[in-house]
Amino acid sequence: MISARLLRGAAGAAGLLAVAELYVRFAIGDAAIFPAPSAILYEAALLLIDPDFLAGVGTTLMNWALGMLIAIGIAVPLGVLLGALPPVERAIRPVLEFMRPIPSVAIIPLAILLIPVDELMKVSVIVYACMWPILINTLYGMHDVDPLAKESLRSFGFGPLAVLARVSLPSTAPFAATGVRIAAGIALILAVSAELLAGGTAGIGVYVVQSSSGNRMDLMMAATFWAGMFGVLANLLLLSGERRLFHWHRMRTGAQES
């Protein structure tokens, strides 16, 4: 059954598109510079059967998925390690706080100079950008572990590794999953941005650049539309997975808030 929240969101999006359509149709302006939403959606539908665009989508999503997997493989264990060893976390926390606010897009030109292999450069930028939300959320989850639960296991003779496996990791998992969901959107932004700045043979960003150079604003905005939709779909899928896997966590936090 469709939720009321989803219906309100769809109604808001439809209203915004209708206003934009009316403005382009009746206001004085150049439709070649700002195409009507109906023209953009029409071209977006045609892109689903365009082999060049679909090849670009495959390249972008492959870089996105590879970067996400590497970032998860680095950031989650590192977050657990730092959370389990507070002295180590305090020692390197200033470095983390210095590097974390650096805009990830700003390192793309440096990555282009340092990493000559095109796809490796793009994946490396994605990994760098995605590590921070996953790492910070994992650290926050380790700090949020119930100390009473850990002390209870220690009192029954369980060692540090057993406490980590039985209490800390299950408690931290929902926080790490939230970090992964946030990182998914950032990864897609960086994947397309790297293609826009570094170019290449295929990718959504490459398709956008080629459409723009050919003065096809409708194609450019249609490709941009799909980039946004892939981000929305990834967020919805990951959010659905969170709710299914960690429903107990939502029930616990809801009980605490009430």
DOBA-169564 format. One line per 5 residues: number of its first residue (from 1); their letters; for each residue x, z, y of N, C-alpha, C. Coordinates in Angstrom, 2 decimals. Each point is the difference from the previous one (the first is absolute). Example, Ala and Ser with C-alpha at 12.3 -4.5 7.8 and 13.67 -1.06 7.14 Angstrom:
BEGIN
1) AS) 13.19:7.80:-5.69:-0.89:0.00:1.19:0.90:0.00:1.20 ~ -0.35:-0.72:1.05:0.82:0.06:1.19:-0.77:0.73:1.09
This chain:
BEGIN
1) MISAR) 0.84:0.00:-1.19:-0.84:0.00:1.19:0.88:0.00:1.25 ~ -0.33:-0.85:0.96:0.78:-0.13:1.21:-0.23:1.23:0.89 ~ 1.08:0.62:0.44:-0.10:1.20:0.82:-0.41:-0.34:1.41 ~ -0.59:1.00:0.68:-0.41:-0.20:1.39:1.21:-0.23:0.89 ~ 1.11:0.65:-0.32:1.21:-0.18:0.81:0.49:-1.44:-0.06
6) LLRGA) -0.04:-0.59:-1.21:0.43:-1.39:-0.15:-0.94:-0.94:0.74 ~ -1.29:0.29:-0.06:-0.97:-0.84:0.71:0.20:0.08:1.51 ~ 0.28:1.20:0.51:0.25:0.13:1.44:1.26:-0.76:0.41 ~ 1.04:0.07:-0.84:1.22:-0.73:0.31:-0.23:-1.50:0.00 ~ -0.77:-0.50:-0.99:-0.30:-1.43:-0.06:-0.83:-0.44:1.19
11) AGAAG) -0.96:0.85:0.40:-0.84:-0.33:1.16:0.84:-0.04:1.27 ~ 0.93:0.94:0.14:0.87:0.00:1.18:0.89:-1.24:0.06 ~ 0.57:-0.39:-1.15:0.85:-1.19:-0.05:-0.81:-1.26:0.31 ~ -1.23:-0.08:-0.56:-0.85:-1.16:0.27:-0.39:-0.07:1.48 ~ -0.28:1.15:0.60:-0.33:0.01:1.42:1.16:-0.45:0.87
16) LLAVA) 1.20:0.46:-0.34:1.19:-0.41:0.76:0.25:-1.50:-0.13 ~ -0.17:-0.54:-1.20:0.18:-1.43:-0.21:-1.05:-0.80:0.77 ~ -1.23:0.51:0.04:-1.05:-0.71:0.73:0.30:-0.04:1.49 ~ 0.46:1.11:0.55:0.35:0.04:1.43:1.14:-0.97:0.30 ~ 1.03:-0.01:-0.87:1.13:-0.91:0.20:-0.44:-1.45:-0.12
21) ELYVR) -0.90:-0.29:-0.94:-0.51:-1.36:-0.16:-0.74:-0.46:1.24 ~ -0.86:0.85:0.53:-0.76:-0.35:1.20:0.93:-0.20:1.19 ~ 1.02:0.83:0.11:0.93:-0.12:1.12:0.73:-1.34:-0.05 ~ 0.51:-0.35:-1.19:0.75:-1.26:-0.11:-0.91:-1.20:0.21 ~ -1.24:0.09:-0.51:-0.90:-1.14:0.09:-0.49:-0.24:1.43
26) FAIGD) -0.23:1.06:0.75:-0.66:-0.17:1.29:0.89:0.32:1.19 ~ 1.10:0.70:-0.20:0.90:0.28:1.12:0.90:-1.22:0.24 ~ 0.54:-0.04:1.19:0.90:-1.10:0.33:1.37:0.33:-0.57 ~ 0.46:-0.78:-0.93:1.28:0.27:-0.64:0.38:-1.14:-0.92 ~ 1.19:0.04:-0.53:0.52:-1.04:-0.88:-0.11:0.48:-1.44
31) AAIFP) -0.87:-0.68:-0.76:-0.19:0.40:-1.40:1.24:-0.25:-0.84 ~ 0.90:-0.87:0.47:1.23:-0.24:-0.75:0.95:1.20:0.09 ~ -0.12:0.78:1.08:0.85:1.17:0.17:-0.63:1.22:-0.69 ~ -1.31:0.15:0.17:-0.71:1.10:-0.65:-1.20:-0.57:-0.75 ~ 0.18:-0.38:-1.27:-1.10:-0.60:-0.77:-1.14:0.98:-0.21
36) APSAI) -1.16:-0.55:-0.23:-1.17:0.84:-0.29:0.18:0.68:-1.35 ~ -0.53:1.24:-0.15:0.10:0.68:-1.29:-0.55:-0.81:-1.16 ~ -1.06:-0.78:0.25:-0.57:-0.82:-1.08:1.02:-1.05:-0.47 ~ 0.75:-0.58:0.94:1.02:-0.98:-0.37:1.14:0.66:-0.76 ~ 0.35:1.21:0.41:1.09:0.73:-0.69:-0.42:0.35:-1.42
41) LYEAA) -1.23:0.47:-0.17:-0.48:0.36:-1.34:-0.13:-1.23:-0.89 ~ -0.38:-1.12:0.60:-0.09:-1.25:-0.77:1.37:-0.40:-0.52 ~ 1.00:0.04:0.88:1.36:-0.34:-0.41:0.53:1.03:-1.00 ~ -0.37:1.26:0.17:0.43:1.03:-0.95:-0.54:-0.29:-1.39 ~ -1.24:-0.47:-0.08:-0.57:-0.36:-1.30:0.74:-1.18:-0.62
46) LLLID) 0.36:-0.99:0.83:0.73:-1.16:-0.51:1.40:0.37:-0.48 ~ 0.58:1.04:0.61:1.35:0.41:-0.41:0.04:0.48:-1.45 ~ -1.15:0.42:-0.52:-0.03:0.49:-1.38:0.22:-1.11:-1.02 ~ -0.08:-1.25:0.45:0.27:-1.12:-0.91:1.20:-0.82:0.49 ~ 0.74:0.57:0.95:1.18:-0.67:0.53:1.22:0.45:-0.82
51) PDFLA) 0.63:-0.89:-0.77:1.11:0.42:-0.86:1.19:0.54:0.79 ~ 0.27:-0.55:1.18:1.12:0.49:0.80:-0.24:1.44:0.45 ~ -1.22:0.27:0.45:-0.32:1.36:0.43:0.03:0.97:-1.18 ~ -0.57:-0.41:-1.13:-0.02:0.88:-1.16:1.40:0.30:-0.51 ~ 0.90:-0.99:0.10:1.39:0.25:-0.37:0.62:1.02:0.95
56) GVGTT) -0.32:-0.12:1.28:0.49:0.97:0.97:-0.54:1.39:-0.26 ~ -1.28:0.09:-0.36:-0.59:1.30:-0.32:0.72:0.63:-1.19 ~ 0.29:-0.82:-1.02:0.70:0.52:-1.17:1.38:0.54:0.36 ~ 0.72:-0.71:0.87:1.33:0.46:0.42:-0.09:1.31:0.77 ~ -0.94:0.07:0.94:-0.15:1.21:0.81:-0.39:1.20:-0.87
61) LMNWA) -0.98:-0.19:-0.87:-0.46:1.11:-0.84:1.06:0.42:-1.01 ~ 0.82:-0.94:-0.45:1.07:0.37:-0.93:1.03:0.88:0.71 ~ 0.40:-0.40:1.21:0.93:0.82:0.77:-0.61:1.36:0.32 ~ -1.29:-0.01:0.33:-0.72:1.24:0.31:0.01:0.95:-1.21 ~ -0.36:-0.53:-1.16:-0.08:0.85:-1.20:1.38:0.51:-0.41
66) LGMLI) 1.01:-0.87:0.06:1.35:0.42:-0.38:0.53:1.07:0.95 ~ -0.20:-0.21:1.30:0.43:1.00:0.96:-0.70:1.33:-0.18 ~ -1.31:-0.05:-0.30:-0.75:1.23:-0.23:0.53:0.75:-1.22 ~ 0.23:-0.73:-1.09:0.46:0.65:-1.23:1.37:0.67:0.20 ~ 0.90:-0.71:0.69:1.33:0.59:0.24:-0.12:1.21:0.91
71) AIGIA) -0.83:-0.09:1.04:-0.17:1.12:0.92:-0.57:1.22:-0.72 ~ -0.98:-0.21:-0.86:-0.58:1.11:-0.77:1.06:0.62:-0.91 ~ 0.79:-0.87:-0.66:1.02:0.49:-0.91:1.09:0.80:0.70 ~ 0.22:-0.24:1.28:1.01:0.75:0.75:-0.61:1.21:0.69 ~ -1.11:-0.21:0.72:-0.54:1.03:0.89:-0.64:1.16:-0.75
76) VPLGV) -0.71:-0.27:-1.08:-0.68:1.09:-0.71:1.01:0.95:-0.64 ~ 0.97:-0.48:-0.79:0.99:0.94:-0.54:0.80:0.72:1.09 ~ 0.34:-0.73:1.09:0.74:0.64:1.08:-0.83:1.08:0.67 ~ -1.29:-0.26:0.21:-0.87:1.01:0.60:-0.16:1.22:-0.89 ~ -0.12:-0.22:-1.31:-0.10:1.13:-0.94:1.30:0.80:0.00
81) LLGAL) 1.14:-0.70:0.00:1.29:0.68:-0.01:0.18:0.85:1.25 ~ -0.29:-0.58:1.17:0.17:0.75:1.24:-0.98:1.16:0.08 ~ -1.23:-0.22:-0.49:-0.98:1.08:0.03:0.35:1.13:-0.93 ~ 0.69:-0.34:-1.10:0.39:1.03:-0.96:1.27:0.73:0.41 ~ 0.76:-0.59:0.92:1.26:0.60:0.46:-0.03:0.15:1.51
86) PPVER) -0.64:1.05:0.51:-0.13:0.16:1.45:1.31:-0.02:0.77 ~ 1.11:0.58:-0.50:1.26:-0.09:0.77:0.47:-1.44:0.21 ~ -0.18:-0.84:-1.02:0.39:-1.40:0.12:-0.90:-0.71:1.01 ~ -1.30:0.31:-0.05:-0.93:-0.61:0.96:0.37:0.38:1.43 ~ 0.30:1.27:0.22:0.36:0.43:1.35:1.28:-0.68:0.48
91) AIRPV) 0.92:-0.28:-0.93:1.26:-0.62:0.38:-0.18:-1.44:0.45 ~ -0.87:-0.76:-0.67:-0.14:-1.41:0.34:-1.25:-0.30:0.82 ~ -0.78:1.04:0.32:-1.21:-0.21:0.78:0.29:-0.65:1.36 ~ 1.07:0.41:0.72:0.27:-0.68:1.29:0.23:-1.50:-0.14 ~ 0.65:-0.41:-1.09:0.22:-1.42:-0.23:-1.32:-0.72:-0.23
96) LEFMR) -0.87:0.61:-0.79:-1.31:-0.59:-0.26:-0.81:-0.12:1.28 ~ 0.02:1.04:0.82:-0.78:-0.01:1.22:0.55:-1.00:1.01 ~ 1.31:-0.29:-0.09:0.59:-1.00:0.89:-0.37:-1.42:-0.44 ~ 0.01:-0.26:-1.30:-0.22:-1.35:-0.50:-1.48:-0.37:-0.10 ~ -0.84:0.99:-0.24:-1.42:-0.28:-0.25:-0.70:-0.66:1.17
101) PIPSV) 0.24:0.39:1.27:-0.75:-0.63:1.09:0.46:-1.41:0.37 ~ 1.14:-0.46:-0.55:0.49:-1.33:0.34:-1.01:-1.04:-0.48 ~ -0.52:-0.86:0.89:-0.98:-1.01:-0.43:0.61:-0.91:-1.06 ~ -0.70:-0.15:-1.09:0.54:-0.79:-1.11:0.17:-1.46:0.38 ~ -0.88:-0.52:0.84:0.11:-1.40:0.42:1.31:-0.21:0.77
106) AIIPL) 0.46:1.04:0.69:1.21:-0.13:0.82:1.25:-0.21:-0.84 ~ -0.03:0.36:-1.27:1.19:-0.17:-0.83:0.05:-1.37:-0.67 ~ -1.04:-0.82:0.18:0.00:-1.32:-0.65:1.16:-0.87:0.48 ~ 0.26:-0.09:1.32:1.16:-0.82:0.42:1.32:0.49:-0.60 ~ 0.17:1.33:-0.08:1.22:0.54:-0.61:0.06:-0.34:-1.48
111) AILLI) -1.16:0.09:-0.67:-0.03:-0.33:-1.43:0.32:-1.48:-0.23 ~ -0.44:-0.86:0.91:0.31:-1.43:-0.13:1.50:-0.23:0.05 ~ 0.71:0.75:0.87:1.45:-0.15:0.12:0.74:0.58:-1.20 ~ -0.49:1.13:-0.52:0.72:0.72:-1.04:-0.28:-0.53:-1.40 ~ -1.22:-0.54:-0.22:-0.41:-0.43:-1.34:-0.28:-1.50:0.04
116) PVDEL) 0.91:-0.81:-0.49:-0.18:-1.45:0.12:-1.07:-0.58:-0.92 ~ -0.30:0.69:-1.08:-1.00:-0.50:-0.95:-1.39:0.26:0.57 ~ -0.78:-1.05:0.18:-1.27:0.08:0.73:-0.97:1.00:-0.62 ~ -0.32:-0.17:-1.27:-1.00:0.86:-0.64:0.51:1.43:-0.11 ~ 1.29:0.18:-0.28:0.56:1.35:-0.08:-0.10:0.70:1.34
121) MKVSV) 0.22:-0.73:1.08:-0.12:0.59:1.34:-1.41:0.49:0.24 ~ -0.98:-0.82:-0.34:-1.41:0.36:0.24:-0.40:1.22:-0.83 ~ 0.41:0.01:-1.26:-0.34:1.14:-0.86:0.68:1.26:0.51 ~ 1.24:-0.11:0.47:0.73:1.16:0.50:-0.68:0.61:1.21 ~ -0.50:-0.85:0.90:-0.71:0.50:1.18:-1.29:0.70:-0.40
126) IVYAC) -0.69:-0.57:-0.98:-1.24:0.62:-0.49:0.30:1.37:-0.60 ~ 1.07:0.08:-0.80:0.37:1.28:-0.62:0.29:1.05:1.07 ~ 0.77:-0.39:1.01:0.34:0.95:1.07:-1.25:0.51:0.70 ~ -0.92:-0.90:0.31:-1.20:0.39:0.73:-0.92:0.88:-0.84 ~ -0.09:-0.29:-1.29:-0.95:0.71:-0.86:0.50:1.36:-0.46
131) MWPIL) 1.30:0.19:0.02:0.54:1.26:-0.49:-0.49:1.20:0.80 ~ -0.15:-0.17:1.32:-0.27:1.16:0.86:-1.37:0.63:-0.26 ~ -1.11:-0.75:0.01:-1.27:0.68:-0.27:-0.07:0.60:-1.40 ~ 0.61:-0.66:-0.98:-0.02:0.55:-1.37:0.85:1.26:-0.07 ~ 1.18:-0.06:0.59:0.91:1.16:-0.03:-0.60:1.19:0.74
136) INTLY) -0.52:-0.22:1.20:-0.55:1.11:0.79:-1.21:0.61:-0.68 ~ -0.88:-0.84:-0.54:-1.18:0.54:-0.69:0.37:0.74:-1.28 ~ 1.01:-0.50:-0.70:0.45:0.71:-1.20:0.59:1.36:0.36 ~ 0.80:0.02:1.06:0.55:1.27:0.47:-1.12:0.97:0.39 ~ -0.99:-0.51:0.72:-1.12:0.85:0.41:-0.73:0.55:-1.23
141) GMHDV) -0.16:-0.84:-1.02:-0.65:0.46:-1.23:0.80:1.09:-0.69 ~ 1.32:-0.13:-0.02:0.84:1.04:-0.61:-0.11:1.31:0.78 ~ -0.12:-0.08:1.31:-0.15:1.21:0.81:-1.39:0.64:-0.18 ~ -0.97:-0.81:-0.42:-1.38:0.49:-0.11:-0.30:0.61:-1.37 ~ 0.97:-0.02:-0.91:-0.23:0.55:-1.34:-0.32:1.49:0.11
146) DPLAK) -0.99:0.43:-0.75:-0.43:1.40:0.03:1.11:0.90:-0.54 ~ 0.59:0.87:0.82:1.08:0.86:-0.50:-0.46:0.96:-1.08 ~ -1.28:0.40:0.05:-0.50:0.91:-1.03:0.01:-0.65:-1.37 ~ -0.34:-1.30:-0.04:0.02:-0.71:-1.28:1.42:-0.08:-0.56 ~ 0.97:-0.24:0.87:1.39:-0.07:-0.46:0.47:1.37:-0.49
151) ESLRS) -0.34:1.04:0.73:0.42:1.33:-0.41:-0.67:0.42:-1.31 ~ -1.22:-0.45:-0.22:-0.70:0.33:-1.24:0.73:-0.60:-1.20 ~ 0.41:-1.25:0.11:0.73:-0.62:-1.10:1.36:0.66:-0.21 ~ 0.67:0.35:1.08:1.30:0.67:-0.13:-0.15:1.34:-0.70 ~ -1.10:0.68:0.29:-0.21:1.32:-0.63:-0.23:-0.11:-1.49
156) FGFGP) -0.45:-1.19:-0.46:-0.20:-0.22:-1.43:1.25:-0.58:-0.65 ~ 1.10:-0.07:0.73:1.26:-0.42:-0.58:0.32:-1.47:0.12 ~ -0.79:-0.75:0.77:0.29:-1.42:0.18:1.16:-0.18:0.96 ~ 0.88:-0.96:-0.30:1.15:-0.28:0.84:-0.35:-0.92:1.17 ~ 0.99:-0.28:0.86:-0.25:-0.82:1.19:-0.52:-1.39:-0.32
161) LAVLA) 0.54:-0.64:-1.05:-0.45:-1.35:-0.34:-1.44:0.01:-0.50 ~ -0.35:1.02:-0.77:-1.37:0.10:-0.49:-0.97:0.25:1.14 ~ 0.38:0.85:0.96:-0.85:0.25:1.17:-0.16:-1.28:0.81 ~ 1.09:-0.74:0.14:-0.07:-1.27:0.73:-0.95:-0.98:-0.68 ~ 0.11:-0.12:-1.32:-0.82:-0.98:-0.73:-1.45:0.42:-0.08
166) RVSLP) -0.27:1.31:-0.15:-1.36:0.47:-0.23:-0.78:0.31:1.28 ~ 0.71:0.34:1.07:-0.70:0.41:1.22:0.34:-0.91:1.19 ~ 1.28:-0.12:0.29:0.41:-0.68:1.23:-0.35:-1.49:-0.01 ~ 0.34:-0.68:-1.09:-0.26:-1.44:-0.05:-1.49:-0.33:0.02 ~ -0.85:0.66:-0.82:-1.43:-0.31:0.09:-0.58:0.30:1.38
171) STAPF) 0.47:1.06:0.64:-0.52:0.34:1.32:0.46:-0.98:1.06 ~ 1.20:-0.56:-0.18:0.57:-0.92:0.98:-0.53:-1.42:-0.17 ~ -0.44:-0.35:-1.19:-0.40:-1.39:-0.29:-1.04:-0.56:0.98 ~ -1.06:0.75:0.37:-0.97:-0.58:0.95:0.62:-0.31:1.36 ~ 0.93:0.83:0.45:0.66:-0.25:1.28:0.88:-1.25:-0.07
176) AATGV) 0.72:-0.13:-1.11:0.83:-1.19:-0.18:-0.86:-1.26:-0.06 ~ -1.16:0.10:-0.66:-0.90:-1.16:-0.07:-0.51:-0.39:1.38 ~ -0.28:0.99:0.84:-0.40:-0.31:1.37:1.12:-0.71:0.75 ~ 1.23:0.46:-0.21:1.14:-0.67:0.61:0.14:-1.44:-0.46 ~ -0.25:-0.25:-1.29:0.06:-1.36:-0.53:-1.07:-0.87:0.65
181) RIAAG) -1.19:0.56:0.18:-1.09:-0.79:0.62:0.34:-0.35:1.44 ~ 0.56:0.96:0.74:0.41:-0.29:1.38:1.12:-1.04:0.02 ~ 0.94:0.15:-0.92:1.14:-0.92:-0.05:-0.42:-1.41:-0.37 ~ -1.09:-0.15:-0.76:-0.44:-1.33:-0.41:-0.32:-0.88:1.20 ~ -0.70:0.57:0.98:-0.31:-0.76:1.21:1.25:-0.32:0.80
186) IALIL) 0.90:0.98:0.10:1.26:-0.22:0.73:0.82:-1.07:-0.69 ~ 0.02:0.00:-1.34:0.77:-1.00:-0.75:-0.50:-1.40:0.28 ~ -1.31:-0.17:0.08:-0.54:-1.33:0.26:0.36:-0.46:1.41 ~ -0.06:0.92:0.96:0.39:-0.33:1.38:1.46:-0.46:0.03 ~ 0.88:0.73:-0.68:1.42:-0.35:0.01:0.26:-1.29:-0.76
191) AVSAE) -0.74:-0.24:-1.09:0.19:-1.24:-0.75:-0.30:-1.21:0.87 ~ -1.13:0.04:0.72:-0.38:-1.13:0.86:0.92:-0.08:1.21 ~ 0.35:1.16:0.58:0.87:0.00:1.18:1.38:-0.58:-0.32 ~ 0.54:0.36:-1.17:1.30:-0.54:-0.39:-0.07:-1.52:-0.17 ~ -1.11:-0.49:-0.53:-0.17:-1.44:-0.14:-0.14:-0.68:1.36
196) LLAGG) -0.67:0.66:0.93:-0.14:-0.56:1.34:1.35:-0.13:0.70 ~ 0.85:1.03:-0.16:1.27:0.02:0.72:1.12:-0.72:-0.74 ~ 0.01:0.12:-1.33:1.11:-0.58:-0.77:-0.33:-1.36:-0.58 ~ -1.28:-0.36:-0.03:-0.38:-1.28:-0.57:0.10:0.01:-1.51 ~ 0.27:-1.18:-0.57:0.06:-0.13:-1.44:-0.75:-1.23:-0.44
201) TAGIG) -0.15:-0.13:-1.30:-0.69:-1.18:-0.54:-1.47:0.24:-0.26 ~ -0.40:1.25:-0.18:-1.39:0.31:-0.31:-0.31:1.42:0.45 ~ -1.29:0.26:0.19:-0.44:1.33:0.43:-1.11:-0.14:1.02 ~ -0.81:1.03:0.13:-1.08:-0.04:0.99:0.57:-0.14:1.40 ~ 1.06:0.75:0.29:0.61:-0.08:1.32:0.57:-1.38:0.27
206) VYVVQ) 0.62:-0.63:-1.01:0.52:-1.36:0.16:-1.14:-0.97:0.28 ~ -1.11:0.17:-0.70:-1.17:-0.87:0.22:-0.54:0.18:1.41 ~ -0.01:1.24:0.50:-0.47:0.25:1.36:0.90:-0.71:1.01 ~ 1.31:0.09:-0.18:0.94:-0.64:0.92:-0.19:-1.52:-0.02 ~ -0.13:-0.56:-1.20:-0.17:-1.44:-0.11:-1.31:-0.45:0.65
211) SSSGN) -1.06:0.76:-0.16:-1.28:-0.35:0.61:0.08:0.09:1.52 ~ 0.70:1.02:0.50:0.15:0.16:1.44:0.82:-1.14:0.60 ~ 1.07:-0.41:-0.68:0.82:-1.09:0.52:-0.75:-1.33:0.00 ~ -0.99:-0.13:-0.86:-0.84:-1.19:-0.02:-1.23:0.10:0.87 ~ -0.06:1.05:0.84:-1.15:0.23:0.90:-1.32:0.12:-0.76
216) RMDLM) 0.07:0.53:-1.21:-1.23:0.25:-0.78:-0.30:1.49:0.06 ~ -0.57:0.41:1.13:-0.30:1.41:0.20:-1.05:0.49:-0.99 ~ -0.90:-0.90:-0.41:-1.02:0.40:-0.97:0.63:0.34:-1.34 ~ 0.99:-0.81:-0.44:0.69:0.29:-1.25:0.84:1.27:0.13 ~ 0.65:0.15:1.14:0.83:1.18:0.22:-0.83:1.28:-0.09
221) MAATF) -1.15:0.00:0.66:-0.84:1.19:-0.01:-0.69:0.19:-1.34 ~ -0.28:-1.09:-0.71:-0.58:0.12:-1.35:0.99:0.65:-0.95 ~ 1.28:-0.41:0.08:1.02:0.63:-0.84:0.19:1.46:0.37 ~ -0.05:0.30:1.31:0.09:1.38:0.45:-1.17:0.83:-0.51 ~ -1.18:-0.63:-0.02:-1.19:0.68:-0.54:0.23:0.43:-1.45
226) WAGMF) 0.58:-0.89:-0.80:0.23:0.36:-1.41:1.06:1.07:-0.14 ~ 1.00:-0.02:0.88:1.00:1.07:-0.04:-0.67:1.35:0.23 ~ -0.92:0.04:0.96:-0.74:1.25:0.24:-0.89:0.38:-1.16 ~ -0.66:-1.00:-0.59:-0.89:0.29:-1.13:0.76:0.52:-1.21 ~ 1.20:-0.52:-0.25:0.80:0.52:-1.11:0.35:1.47:0.23
231) GVLAN) 0.27:0.35:1.25:0.27:1.40:0.32:-1.22:0.88:-0.24 ~ -1.17:-0.50:0.40:-1.24:0.76:-0.22:-0.27:0.17:-1.49 ~ 0.16:-1.07:-0.77:-0.26:0.07:-1.44:0.98:0.95:-0.69 ~ 1.27:-0.05:0.40:0.98:0.91:-0.60:-0.36:1.44:0.29 ~ -0.43:0.27:1.23:-0.37:1.38:0.36:-1.21:0.46:-0.79
236) LLLLS) -1.00:-0.88:-0.15:-1.20:0.38:-0.75:0.31:0.26:-1.47 ~ 0.85:-0.84:-0.60:0.35:0.19:-1.41:0.77:1.30:-0.20 ~ 0.95:0.26:0.87:0.79:1.23:-0.14:-0.84:1.23:0.28 ~ -0.91:-0.10:0.98:-0.88:1.13:0.29:-0.93:0.28:-1.18 ~ -0.51:-1.06:-0.62:-0.84:0.18:-1.18:0.78:0.65:-1.14
241) GERRL) 1.26:-0.43:-0.17:0.83:0.62:-1.04:0.27:1.46:0.28 ~ 0.24:0.34:1.27:0.19:1.40:0.37:-1.21:0.84:-0.36 ~ -1.17:-0.50:0.33:-1.22:0.77:-0.24:-0.26:0.21:-1.49 ~ 0.36:-1.01:-0.80:-0.21:0.13:-1.44:1.03:0.92:-0.65 ~ 1.25:-0.13:0.40:1.07:0.77:-0.64:0.07:1.43:0.50
246) FHWHR) -0.31:0.20:1.29:0.21:1.31:0.61:-1.30:0.56:0.58 ~ -1.09:-0.19:-0.70:-1.28:0.54:0.48:0.03:1.52:0.07 ~ 0.78:0.60:-0.89:0.13:1.47:0.01:0.65:0.49:1.30 ~ 0.90:-0.79:0.55:0.67:0.38:1.25:-0.99:-0.04:1.16 ~ -0.85:-1.02:0.05:-0.99:-0.09:1.07:-1.00:1.14:-0.09
251) MRTGA) -0.36:0.39:-1.24:-0.93:1.12:-0.17:0.65:1.29:0.47 ~ 1.32:0.15:-0.29:0.68:1.24:0.41:0.12:0.09:1.50 ~ 0.42:-1.10:0.65:0.15:0.03:1.46:-1.35:0.14:0.68 ~ -1.05:-0.60:-0.60:-1.33:0.17:0.57:-0.46:1.44:-0.08 ~ 0.32:0.66:-1.12:-0.38:1.41:-0.15:0.76:0.87:0.98
256) QES) 1.29:-0.31:0.27:0.77:0.78:0.92:-0.52:-0.16:1.43 ~ -0.39:-1.23:0.36:-0.52:-0.23:1.35:-1.34:0.69:0.24 ~ -0.82:0.03:-1.07:-1.30:0.66:0.15:0.15:1.53:0.00
